[in-house]
Amino acid sequence: MLKRLKQWLGIERPRPVVDDEVWQRVESNLPFLDFLPTPDRRRLRDLALDLLAEKECHGAQGLELTDEVLLGIALQASLPVLNIGLEAYRGWVGIIVYPGDFVIPRHVVDEAGVVHDYNDEVLGEAWSGGPVLVSWFGGHHPVGVNVVIHEFAHKLDMANGEADGFPPLPARMSRRDWAAAFTPAYEALCVQVDAGLAPALDPYASENPGEFFAVASEAFFETPGLLQNAFPAVYDQLKSYYDLDPAAGQARLIQAQDLRRDAT
């Protein structure tokens, strides 16, 4: 009765109805969603609509935020909190979408007290207590690179302070186990990057532990098998944190594709 009363008063509105054809068109640009079981796909759609109801989305530099753009961003932003809940994104409301990369003026003071002003070209940025800024390239991006998941992972990380690669953990998880998995993996990646070797993750992950967590989260959802092979302990921690196992879904998908290929 309370829910119905809220709807009558305009305080709460029912989810909009989105045609399945539209969902499929949007999801065709997000093939990693195929790693989810069917029930989770349905829950993700509902959560994406709930996120759009809670957040204010704005297009920058003349970008028109069509329904498909909004749904594409919402699906990716909701994926990390599918089993955590939208309350993890509380405390801020804005999502600003740019038509490609964009420039942020920086003002930095070095250890000697010298001020450096420069323009930083970025794909996205998450501000503590403020909006999330993301670039949008028509829904397409290189495999393993996901600006939306990256920036929303930063938001999860910021829930207990700065983005330091140590988000608030659920009670079932151990801070000691998290550190034991992430610290050596981050250090190993830094060694690979410094040596000029091809790193297991995007080299940007070597910037600091916060970026390592965000990049690892991208890989967890987009290329889970690669992350699991490169850093199995990190994968296991993210599997527990996100309460999802995309590597298992990816393996099932590959097996099904192999069976269909063998049958032809």
Protein Blocks (a to p, Z undefined) as FASTA:
>chain_A
ZZmmmmmnomaccdddddfklmmmmmmmmmmlmmpcfklmmmmmmmmmmmmmmpccddee
hiacdfklmmmmmmmmmmmmmmnojklmgoiabdcddebddddddddddfkopacddddd
dfbdcdehiacddddehhpacehiafklmmmmmmmmmmnocaehpacddfkbcfklmmmm
mmmmmmmmmmmmmnopacfbdfklmmpmklmmmmmmmmmmmmmmlmmmmmmmlmmmmmmm
nopafklmmmmmmmmmmmmmmmZZ
